[in-house]
Amino acid sequence: MVSKARVILLGATVSIGKKCFCVTRSKFKLQILTTFLAYISWGLLLSLQPAFYPIEAESKGATPSQYGLVFGIVSLAAFIFSPIYAHFGAKIGPKLLYNVGGFVQGISGVAFGSLEYINDTWTFIGLSYFLRFIDGVANAACAATIVSILMTLIPGSESSITAWTEMCLGLGYMIGPVLGSLLYESGGFGLPFYIVGGIIIVLAFALLLIVPKVQPGTVVKSHESVDDSKPSLTLTNVATSFSLTLPFVDNFALLCGNGMIESLLQPHMRKSKAQATQFDVSMAFLIMSAFYIVTTPVAGYVCDRIKSPILFSIAGNFSMMIGFLFIGPVPFLAPLSPSVPLILGIMPFFGLGYGFVLVSSFSRAYKESVQQGYRNDVNTYLVLTGLWNASFHLGNFVGPTVAGFIVDAIGFAQTSQISVVIFLIMALGDSIQYYFKVRRPKKQTDYENLS
C-alpha cells in the first residue's frame, strides 16, 4: 500500500496519510513560535544553576566532589535514553513522548526549586541527582520527537530545522546562568526554577493543543509516493555503516571539545599569563556564542540545498583545530603565550566550528540514509535524531569530565594539543569520505562520458 503526504505550509490544510489537519497560516506560525520558545526554555532549565547551586549545596554541607556530578548527570541521562527513544519512539508515538517529556521537564524544574527546604546534606544531593537525571530523560524525549514531527510537516528543511532548534536551545543555554543569577539574587534558590519550570509547563500544554499527531510511517516528501517495500532504518543499520556512523562520531568529538572550553576556559584565562578579569571571560564566551548563533541558521539553510554537507563538517573540524592551536596555545608554538587579545581573537573559530559541525552532522546522516535506500519517513527521523542527541549528550558529559582530569595531570596547553590531533583526525576522516563518496565517483563518471 502506498501512503501520501501533502503539506501546504501557507495554505489551509495539511494531510498526512489518511488523516487531515486544518492548519491556518496563523496556527502554523504559532506552532513554530511555541516550539522555538520551548527550546529556549529547555536550554534555560539545563543551565540555570551553575552560578548559584554550589552556594546552596555548600550551605547544606556538600563538597564539590559531592555536587559536581549534578551538572553532568543530565547529559548522562539523555545519552542513555536517546537511543532507547530512537528504537521505541515510533511504537510509543512521537506526540505522546514529547507531551509527557515537556510536562515532566517543567515539573522536575519546579521540584528542583523546592530543594531549598531540605537541610540534610545527602537528601539534598540525592534528590538533586534524581531530579536532574529525570530532566535529562525528559529532555531527550522532547528533543528527538518534536524535531521529528517538524521535519515531517516541513519536508526538505531538515538541516534548517536542526539549526534553528539548536540555536534556540543554545540561546537558552547561554543566557541561563545570567538569568538564574539575577533571579537568585531577587528571590532566592527556588525562584529561578519556579519561573522557568512554570513556563515549560505552560508551553507543554500549548504544544499539546496545537501540534498535530504524526503517526510512524508518515511520508515526508510532499506530492510524492513512497515505496513501502523500502526498509525502515534501524540502530543496527547505522552501527554497521561507516558513512552513517561517522557524522555522529563527528558530533561526539565536537561536544567533547566544546565541553572542555565551557568548563575550563575560565580558570585557564584567570590563572594563566593572560591574567584575565571575569569581564574578559564573559566577553570570550559572548563572542563564541554570537558566532555560533549567526552560523547555525546559515549552515542549516545551505546544507538543505547542497549535495555534500560534509564540506561544512570538514571546515568546522579545521576551524576547531585552529581554535585549539591558539587557545592554549599549544607548546610547539612557544614563545607565544596566552593573552586576552589572543584568546578573544580565536573565539570566533570555536563558534564557527561548533555551528558548522553541529548542523552538518545531522544533515549528512539524513541524506546518507536516503541514498542508501531507507524509508524517508518519521521513523527515520526518530532514529537519526535519537542517535544525534545521544552523541551530543555523551560528548557533553565526557568532554568536561575527561578534560578536567587531563588538565590536572598535564596542563591546559598540552590538553589543547590533544584536541588539535583529534580534530585533525576528524577533518581528515571526513575528507577521505568526501573523496570516496563524491569526488572519486564524479571523476569516474566524467571519464566514462569522455570515453
Steps between C-alpha positions, in 0.01 A plus 500: 500500500629849413457790742488862395584820677416852401622801692385849412685718746332828414166360405213359696549123525760242581414143411717213615411156381124465549478762774443868423581794724362850454798735533459871444800716428476658846474162673805371314701805606378445857624140488847612391515786753389277788754236406784753491392645837490147642857438385618826656331410831651147492844657455431734790404215731815307410732791584329703774697374797879533438517852648325423829444125554851451650421773755180323607663155499792614715260669742346152548845357576574347157847503344587558131573130455149422624303751294724514190314219323172693530609706199594205281240241594235663279714430192573147619126432533426646156777288347361181655142562393547660157575164328204346684269767361660452158414129508156509667387855414298390197315239709432735790397789275690827445228728635451296819875506565547874467178582687601288797860621475396865497282472810761291684772759428285777642398303808858388571613863466245623753585210733870585477423847633337348809833341601581819691274369778709184549784536750642147514809487279456156345127543448567831323772350280308180430185685391715736292643200313156346459324812371781591260502142372123518442548833322754337266265209426213740421719736298616214279138401436402854401805580289479187285126493439401863446776540240383182327145635481616836362710327236199296399279808470763709320671265251826610340605719795668240722827690553325834552272348765800350678682834478217717632400267782861459613551876472200554731625234742844660491352845560321374810811313612708815455277741695398242763785569745445877475123474549544246778742729683267800472195308620700342782607843621138619482313211656734227619577147385148395402389800289700420181363145490143596585488756217675297229333174603160671494566643153595153373175352633297773325687443172456122532125552532504731195690245291254232610219703345652641181741237361333224294551131568743349250490123474803282424528421130388848400651605171708814509539576131216719384315415177686169472417141580735278691567135433408313817734221393795717609643389835463708815819638647611330822777551754675192359501653151672810632752308712608283207541786252815713520337779298205515742712469815769760420269807531410398855868446585559853366228633726639315802852638442360849454314492831805361680703797378225746578457350847866558571471865398182562701631342819869593497542825305415715802773361729746497206443869430506599867802295613724508192723785384191658345391617849150559366219662694153349531385754241763368257375146554141609439605674178674184378183293544287779354712513183486124460125493557436786258683325216322175583156663495569669165662191347240234578203630294729585207659155510157339524367694199800408286518134609137452392593618152832329426579136429808482723443650848813310601693804369365694798620224733849517349510879532360483855756246619786704355354809669492320837856380442621857437320615812672242719838582344490852642272481805778337708700566296649159424859450620660487153384859436727630779601773573137599428325531836131533596363852500155656508522642143618162366223308672227746401629497143486121476152451650320557164665182371329301775162659425533432125628146548229416751222625274637337184550151644188503718265566208677311224537179703124441504457605137770253393341211689154576360611534138715188524208295636284609205779421252535155650134432425336520840150640542474875511249518783458605860651171625827591327494839668439342840799268460733773372397767749525248783856407404592862434379596849682201650832607343431861605440418865774238523752755377357760736554258790834346400666822381508702823549190716799354315651838413494597868712197595742553210542872572574421865766252385676680213358853478266688269748561216595132468134398518426745218766322298310173538185677379689629195591143405141378553347768276770451238413129490130580469564749218717250313244222553225720358724599209569136417130419510425799277760385248376142477128583517491811280816600316621158386161385362467837321841461338409146395174625344681780316753249365225266378321788328820597319551141390 
